[in-house]
């Protein structure tokens, strides 16, 4: 599973923000690793020039094998909290997504061949 991390310059307060958030997201979504091709993490500050409550946001998009992307966005006062909330919400959505396909016995959509 490939992980891509994107951020704007206003949320990169410390050198290890990307590494720390990526590790937390990987840990939270580890049980889905074989079923996902890629995860994209986007963190940003809603109003970078002003300080405010819950102005940091994290969007995580998961790409299931043979399926459509599933994305969530959560906000919090820190990027770590926003990432934790987004990873938890995404894990719940992936549980529902994969649970439905297991219950109905559908095969994943075949990969497109060009």
N, C-alpha and C positions, 0 to 999 in steps of 0.2 A: 504494500500500500504506500503510495507516494503522498507526501505531505508538502504542501506549498504554503508559505507564510507571507502575507503582505501587510504593510502598515504604512501610516503616514508618519512624517517626521515628529509630530507633536507627541506621540505616545511612546517613543523609544527613549525613555528616561534612563534605563540602564542597559548595559551591553548584552545581558543575557535574557532580555524580555522574550525574544523570539524563541529561544531554546526552552525557556521555562514554560511558556504557553504551549508550545508544540508537544512537550513531554506530558503535560497535564491532559491535553486533548487525546494524545495517543493512548494514555493509560485508560481514560474513560471509554474510548471506542475500541479497545483492543479485542474485545470479543467479536467484533464485526470485521476484523482485519482481512480475513479470507474472502469476504463478500464485497469488499469495496476496492475500487481501483485507485481512487485519489480522494484526498481531503484538502480543501482550500480554506485557510484561515485568514480573515481580514479583520484587523483591528484599527480603529480610528477614534479620534476625539471629535465629538459632534460640534463643539464650539472651541476650537483650539486657542483662540485669542482671549477667551474669558474662562474663568474658573466657575464650575457649577457642579451641582449634585447630579449624579447619574448621567454624566456627559460622555463617558467612554462607552464604545460599542464594539461588539465582536460578532461577526457573521461567519458561520462555518457552513460550508457546502460539502456534502458527501456525495460521491458518485458510485452508486451500486453497480455491480457488474450486470450488464444487460438491462439496466433500468434508467429512469430519469433521475436527475440530480435532486437531492433533498437538502434544503437550506433552512437555517434558523438565524435570527438576529436577537441578541440580548444586550441590554444596557446596564451599567453599574457605575459606581464612583471610581473604580480602578479597572484597568484592562484585565488583570488577573481574575477579578470577580466576574466581569462580563464574559470572559472565556469559559470560566467554570460553569456559569449558568447556561451558556450556549451549548457547551458539550453535554450537559445533563439533559437539556431539552432535545438535542439531536439524538442522543442515545434512546430516549423514549420514543421518538418518531421512527427510528430505525427498528426498534423492537416491534412496533406496530406494523411497519412496512414488511419486514421479513416474516413476522408472525402470520400475516395474511397470506403471503405467498406459500408458506408452509402448510397452512390449513387447507388451501384450495388446490394444492398440488400442481401449481403452474411451474412450467420450466421457465428459466429466465429467457428474456428476449435474445435471439441470436445477434451476434455482433454483425454490424453492417460491413459488407465487403464492397470495396470500390473497384 
